[in-house]
Amino acid sequence: MRERELRKSINSNEESKDGSRQRLLVVANRLPFSAIRKGEEQWQLKMDAESFVTALQEFDVRWIGWADVNVPDETGKIALTKALAEKRCIPVFLDEAIVHQYNNGYCENILWPLFHYLEDPQEGLATNHNYQAQFDAYKKVNKMFADVVNEHYEEGDVVWCNDYQLMLLPEYLKRHNYNMKVGWFLHTPFPSLEIYRTLASRSELLRSVLAADLVGFYTYDYSTNFTSTCAHILGLEVTPKGLEDRGKLTRVAVVPTAIDPDQFVRVLEIPQVQEDMKKLKESLAGRKMILGFDKLDMMKGIPQQFSAFKKFLEENPSWRDQKLPSQVHEIVGHINRSIGTPVPIIHLEQMLDYHTMCTLNAVADVALVIPCREGTNLECYKFVALQESNKGVLILSKCAGAVNSLGAGAILVNPLDITEVAASIGDALTMIAKEREMRHQHNFKHVTSHSSQQWAATFVRKLNETIVEAQRRTRQFPLLLPMKEVVDRYSESSNRLLILGFDATLTEPIGALGRRGGQIKEMERKLHPDLKELLKKLSEDPKTTVVVLSGSDRNILDHNFSDYNMWLAAEYGMFLRHTGGEWMTTMPEKLNTKWNESVKHVFEYFTERTPRSHFEIRETSLVWNYKYADIQFGNLQARDLLQYLCTGPISNASVNVVRGSRTVEVRAVGVTKGATIGRILHEIVHNKCIRFDYVLCIGHFLSKDEDLYGYFERQLQSKMPTKTSLHKDSSVLDLKGDNYFSCSVDLNGSSARYQLVSSDDVVTLLKKLP
């Protein structure tokens, strides 16, 4: 019932309680209107022909973006803001200096080439000494955008961030208001891991994007590139719905682009367009027309188009008197001179008005759309929508984002294979009517049944659904640890017990260690340097007992904690000692470890076949660790290892197999932190003759070991008398629920009451303890 109410309250595209449409803040690098100054306080606005304004007409939209015009004076800014407000646009004003560093620098010289596979960013850095200044400008502009969004945001708004220019924006928005509904959509390709990992700011950009609730792409290929890159660079878990990081799910969706097909179908009914179509057909005099509409950028494959067309004409002399409206001077002149008259290419390097563009698309026999790499290309959609009567043929690059939508009816080509493109031109020009009809119908059906309005509505709907799921998931995960309450209760108590895990709790976060020393240093498992003095202070407090409870062996704990006045519990509590004494065992007398040798051989085998993996031999367990291996290959190997273990060496053994965070552990039955905590506490109480009235238990414990938390929960529920003699079977706790805090560190899910993100947060907490 609760979930149904949540879904209803934020259901996309439905009217709100006051009857209004859902408000949508669309944030893009540029506003959908260009501005031309006509006087000190006068501005002329013109809508960008390629904007997706019509796609969002079902929503109550506010557009936020750069006005793409330098306005140095306040009078001009006020006047432009007022003019844009009538179009529901909110400007972000950028001066020329920051535009040069942000837009012309980091966005267009670093990110755009990288995302289109054009260059190694490190090569760009060799000639660009202002990289850090450009990235600083990028961060500054993203912060400026965030400030404008926050200024105009109203509770319940959906914020839709767009494209590579605003990759830091989702995180900035979430920092200000974690409950803000934020989506981010990329309108370009997303490169493969091998390309993206060369970017200096790779991790920061990915984590910022992942702060969004929903991340959208045009194609499945780009979405899988993104998830794979996040998995490898950030070490996140890929799920069928997206990426999971410490319980927070960022949904990744594929939402193919579209146009407003009715708009183009209607334009053919305009008398002037019909007249222009008639004149153009007459001027062609029975000849064929191949059409190419492209921007003059390096990814559109324009040189390849002309080279392929030249080859086609050279190999097919009978077609040399044809015409082609297209682009680029030098190649055009060369072809026209070498092939002869009549001129085979008509080169129009200009912006065509809307009706002329529609006329050319409607009359053309073939459309040539062969970008080398592209997020999307709406020109091919327009061509299909305007070809209902002519049934023209679309030649489409396999590298175009539209290939997944229009590939069924198009002739698909490799844009770099000039021979293949030339042959495809010939096939398109000579294609029989029946095949043209069939191919066209495939694409026409898709274009007319998938509108830009549906594209936008789908993205917003998925974003709203993601919010519902996030709210449900939040109830399944622990709350953030209330540090002030922890510190206050600590100050008021008389005998405090601090139980601390070691790995990922008292060690440095992997990312920080990786930057400083790489994998080998990470494997050393050293105490976080910021914790050394803190633990010394805590362990010397007569009111505080510190226990480090770890799955690691005794040598590791001795190496890190011998100089402290605390208790050490190694191998899940099987071995225990105070740092002033000798190790003792709490291990059951008849613990069976005969399985140890056969499991060791299995782990050796999988270590050999999994680069950068290793295994550890302990007295009560063996652990295979693939934390530093390729994450996807490591997961596959772990799956095979588990299957091999369960059907072979341990099929009849009395052991538990525990799957951890990129670890597989085999341990004897009954070896858990919870199973031994009672014995540990009685030993401590026997030495100190006290009972604890405050317990803080923090750790990155595997699910099998979270019965540790259960031990204390059962003690709280038992409601034992608070004053009893301290004999063997009496409670070691004089504990009230308000004085017990269990906290997981860096885990997706936990039975602990609270959670912290990383060991850096543990440092922050322990610094606050008096």
Helices and strands as residue ranges (DSSP letters): H 2-9, E 23-30, E 33-39, E 42-47, G 54-56, E 60-66, H 74-85, E 89-92, H 96-101, I 102-111, H 112-115, H 121-127, H 131-152, E 158-162, G 164-166, H 169-176, E 181-185, H 193-196, H 202-209, E 214-217, H 220-234, E 237-239, E 242-245, E 248-254, H 261-267, H 271-284, E 290-291, H 302-315, G 317-319, E 325-326, H 329-339, E 346-347, H 354-363, E 366-369, H 378-385, E 393-397, H 403-406, E 411-413, H 418-430, H 433-449, H 452-474, E 479-480, H 483-492, E 496-500, H 510-523, G 529-531, H 532-539, E 544-549, H 554-561, E 567-570, G 571-573, E 575-578, E 584-585, H 596-609, E 614-617, E 621-625, H 631-647, E 655-659, E 663-668, H 673-688, E 694-699, G 703-705, H 707-718, G 737-739, E 740-745, E 754-756, H 759-768
